[in-house]
Amino acid sequence: MTFLKKALSMKAELRAIRRQLHQFPELSFLEYKTTKKIKNYLNSIDNMVVLTGKENIGLDTGVVGILSNGEGPTIAIRADIDALPIAEENKHNYKSQHKGVMHACGHDAHTTIGLGTAQLLATEMNKGKLTGKLVFIFQPAEEDTDENGLTGAPHLIKGGVLEKVDAVMALHVNPEEPVGNVLINEGYSMASVDTFEATLHGSGGHAAYPHHASDPIWMLGTILQHIQGIVARKVSPLEPSVISVTHIETTPSYNVIPNEVKLQGTIRSYHPSTRFQLEEELNKALELTRFMGGDYTLSVNHGEPVLYNNPSVTRWYEQTVQDILPEFTIEHKPFGLGGEDFSHMTERVPGAMFFLGAQKDQQPNRGLHMPEFDINEDAIIYGITIFAETASRFLKGIYKIG
């Protein structure tokens, strides 16, 4: 029986798992009940070694399951498990039961796909059909950072989950593409994600006597023009990048010119050299305050690096889809300027992510991070099939790195 037929035979079970996870979402670093559910499922699989806890995987939440059989290569499959602080507006009977928290990015589906893949590959390995090691990483906190500015992946890497791993795989459901479409891209595929906080400093003063003040609000107009012009005039049009100012704040008053204005925003790019250039140009734009009688401070938090899809692993996905799902459509293009902390893993180990079509209907407000997000659950079957077949071929030596 093929992996596809086996996955189809589990369809009702997989739907129930995904809907249970969807009903009880948990935010980043707080996925305790989700962790328990994953742990219980993996413990039901024969010969699965299950690791949890900060001392074993680097964080209190999250689970790593390990299957091994003799000598051979090691491949890891990563699924993220956290939800978002969004109030769900769907009407279905598996709507979130946690007020203001929702699986609006499909991590419930990713977790279900990871569990289903573990079940199928365990059956093969326990029959002696596969040799080597399988590592199933159920990673917390993809969506948010801790007090040190870190998401979940760096913690798990430090905890050793990628030690002696030869390759790592991940996917993301895509609610904007129909089931049957797979988005694959070699090389740089998602943006680095940096955030910044800047303060424009002036002297402030009485609003009736602006000529006696150094006005940071006046400076702001010039600074914003220069920031918004960085991508348009300082960076090559061939390099995907963006700087967005997303928050401006000062002390409100009708008759006081403030002594400072605060800005926040994000910087995103596809190439490490562009990432450096954008930060350098942001500094130059802010330096204009000094020509207007003021000054500035700037703090940049460097978040996820660029997601780099290893060419070999990317080609594995393509070959697998062509062989076992020949009716599927494969598209080759980058995934956009969103960020993905799986990029930390592909910096350490050859790996790649693909996007899997999961469009439920053509409603425009069912996209990622939206309150009516939802997916066509048939995508879960195909995600499991692609993962299981690709991992199996790697352990059998059919697929190789390089």
N, C-alpha and C positions, 0 to 999 in steps of 0.2 A: 504494500500500500504506500502510495506517495505521501510526502509531507502535506501536500494540499488536501488530499482526501482525509488524512488524519486530523488536520486542523478543522476541516468542515464537520467532521464527526463530533467535535468539541464545541460547536457553535453556540449551543444553548448555555453550556457551562461558562464559556468565555463572555457571553453577553451578560450573564448574571454577575460575574466578577467585576466587569467594567462598571456596571450600574451600581453595584454596592460601593465601589470606590468613589463613584461620582456623587453619591448621596452624602458621603461623609468625608469631604475634602479637608485637608489640613495645610496650613501655611508653612513656609520654609522654616526648617530647624525645629518644627513642632509636629512632625509626622509620626507621632508615637503609636497611634492606633493603626495607621496605615502600615507601619513597620511590623506590628504584631500580625496583621493579616498576611502580609507577604511571608513572614517567617513561618507561620503555621502552614501555609501552602507548600513552601519549599521543604519543610520537615516531613511532609507526606510523601515525598518522592524518594524512592529507594536509593541509598548510597550518596545522597546529597549532604555535603558538609555545609552547615549554615552558620555564618558569622554575623554578629551584631555587636553594638556597643563601641564606645570611643576607644577602648583599649585594643579592639580587634580591627576596626575599620576606619577609625579617625573621627567619628561623630556618634552621638547618642542615638540618632535616628538613621534609618537606612539599613539595608541588608545586602550581604554578599553570599551567594550560593556557589559551591564548587563541586564539580563532578570530575573524576579522573579515572583513567583506565590505562595503565602501562605507560610506556615511553611515547612521546610524540609532542607535537606543537601545542601551544596554549592560545586560545582565543577567548576574548571577553565580549560580552554583550551588555550594553549599558541602557537602562531605562530610568528616567527621572520620575519622581513620585509626588512632588509638592503641588499645591494649588495656589490660587491668586486671591487677593482681597477685592473680589468683585461680587456684587449681589446678583444672583442668577435670576433671569426673567423668563426662563422657559416654563412651560405648563405641563411637561411630561411627568409621569409618576415616579421618576427617579431623580427628581430635582434635588439640589443640595439642601440638606437639613441643617447646615451650619450657616447661620445668618451672616451675610456679607463675605462669605468665602465660597469659591467656586473653582472647579476644574475647567477653566476657560482656555487652556492651552493644550489639552489632550493628554496630559500626563497620566490620567486614569487609563487611557487606551495604551499608552506606552508601557505602563506597568503590566497590564493584561497581556500585551504581546510578549513581554519578557517572561512572564509566568508560563504562558502557553508554549513558548519556545523551549523553556527549560523542561517542560513535561515531555515534549516530543523527542528532544535530543537525549534525555535521560533514558527513555525506552530503548533507543538505538545503542547507547553506550553500555547499558546494563545487559544487553544481549551480546556484547562483545563486538559490535559492528563498527565502533569508533574507538580509536586509541588517542591518548593525549589528555588535555585538560580543557574544561569549559568553565568559565567564570562569569556568573550572572550578577551584574552590579545594579542594584536598585538604589539609585542615588537621590538623597534629599537635597533640598535647597538649590535648585537650578535657577529659580526666579528671583531670589533676593540675597542680600549679603548680610554678614554678621557685623559686629562692632569693629572688626578689623578690615572690613571691606571685601571679605571673601565669600564666594558662593560655596556650594557643597563639593564640587569636583576637586579643588585644591586640597581640601581636608582629607578626602578619601585617598587621593594620590599620596599625600604625606603618610596616611595610615597604611600604605603598602598594597593597595588593591591591584595595582598594575605591575607589581614585581614579577618578573619572568613571563610577562604576557607578551606574546609575539604580535598580536593584532587586536584591535578593538572596533566594534561596530555599534552604530546607533541609527535611529530613524526619528522622523518627526511627522506626525499626521498633518496633512495640508487640507484645510476645509474649503479652500478656494479652487481645488482641482477635483474632478470626479474620480470615483473609484475606477482603477484601470490606468491611471496616469501615475508615472513615477518620475520624479525630478532628481537627476543625478548630475553632479558637477565635480570635475577634477581640479585640484588646487585650491586657491582661496575661494571660499564659498559663502561665508557669513562674516560680518564686520567685527572688528575689535570694538569694545565698548568702554569708553572713558567718560567720566563725569567731572564737571568742574564747578567751583564756586569762586566768584570774584567779587571784590568790593571796590567801588570807586570812592575815593576819599576826597572830600572838600573841607571847607571851613564852616559852611552853613552860615545862616544869618537871618535877618528879618526880611520877610518877603516884600516889604515896601521899599527896601533899600538893597536891591540885588547887586548894585555896583560895589557894595562893600563886602560881598560874599564871594566865596569860591564854590560854585554851584554844581554838585555832581549830577543833578538831573539834566542840566544843560549839556554836560559832558556826555551823558548817556546817549543822546541822539547821534552824535558823531561816532561813538564807540560801536553802537548797534549797526550802523551802516557799514563800518569796516569789518565787523565780525561776519555779517551776512554776505559780505563780498569776498571772503577768504576762499570759499570753494569755487565761486564763480570766476575769480580773477587770479588766484594764486596757485591753484592746484590744477594739474592737467585734466582736461575734460574726459580723458580716457581712464581716470582713476576714480572709482566710486567712493564718495565721501560726503559727509555732511557735518555741519556744526549747527545745533539748534539751541537757542536761548529759550528756556521753558519757564522761567520764573524770575520776576523782578520785584524787589521789595524795598520800601523805605518807610520812615516814620510818617504817618499821615497827619497833615496839619494844613489849615488854610493860609496861615500867615507866617510859617517858618520854612525857610529853605534848609533842608536836611544837610547834615555833614557827611552822609554816606548813602550810597545806593548799592544794594546787593543783587547779584545775578547768579543764576544757576542754569546749567544746561548739560548737553551731551555732545561728545565728539565721536564720530564713527568713520571707519575707513577699512579698506580691503588689503592694504599692504603696510608692513611695518614702517617703511620709510615715509609713507604718507601720514601715518599716525604721528610720527615725530614732527613732520612738517606742520601739521595742523596745530599742534600745541605751540610750536615756535611762532606761528603766525598769530595765534590768539594772544600770546604775550605782546607781540608788536602792536596789535590793535589796542590793547589796554594801555600801552605805554603812551598813547596819545593824551591821556589824562595829564601827563606831566607838562605838555605844551599848553594846557588850558588852566594851569594853576592848581592842579590836584595831584593825586597819586593813586596807586592801586595795589591790591594784593590778589594773588591767584593761587588756588590750590586745585590740583588735578589728581583725581583718583583713577589709577589705571586698573580697569576691570578685565573682562574676558579678552584674551588675545584673538586674533583673526582665526576663524575656523579653517584649517588646512586639511583638505581631503586627499589622503594618500592616493596616488594614481593607481597602484595595484589593487587596493581594496575597492576603489571606485569601479574599476573594470570588473571585479568579481560580481558586484551588484548587477551590472549591466548584463554580464553573461548569464547569471542566474535567471534574471527576468526573461531574457530572450529564450532560454532553454525551457523553462517550466511554465511561463505565463506569456506565450508568444502573442496573445491577443492584446497585451498591454502596450501602451504608448510610453516610450521613454523620451523625456525632454532633457536637453543639456543646456543648463544655464545656472548662474549663481542664484543663491536663495534670498538675496536681499540684504539690507543694511541692519537687520535685526541681529542680536547677539545670541550666543549659545555657549554655555560653559563647558560643553563637551570639548571645546577647543583646547582646554587645558590638557585633556587626555591625548588628543592627537598631536600635541607638542611633544609628548613623552613616548608615545607608541604609534606605529603606523596604524592609521584608522581612517574611517570616513563615515559620514552621515548621509542618508538620502531622505527625500521628502516623498511621502506616500499619499496619493489622492484619497480623500475621505469626505468629499462633499455630500452633505445630507440632502440638501435641496439648493435652490438658487436664491435663497433669501440673502440679501446683501449684508445683513447684520449678524451672520453666523461665523464671522472670522475670528482669528486668534485674539484673545484678551477682550472679547466682547461679551455682554451679559446674556446673549442668546446663542453663544457658541454651542455647537453640537456636531456630531459626526455620523456618517454612515458606518455602522458597526461591521459591515462586511470587510472594511479595510483591515480590521484586526486579523482576520483569517489570512490575508495576503501578507501582512507584516510578519506574521509567524512563519509562513511558508518561505519567504525570502531569507529571513534570518536562519532558519533551520537548515535549508539547503546550502546556503553559503558557508555556514560554520562546518557543516558535514564535509563539504568538499575541501575545505582547508585542512581539517584533521586527517583526511584521507590522502593529502598531498596533491590533490588536483589543482588547487589554488596555492600560489606561492607569492611571497613578497619580492618585488623586483623582477 
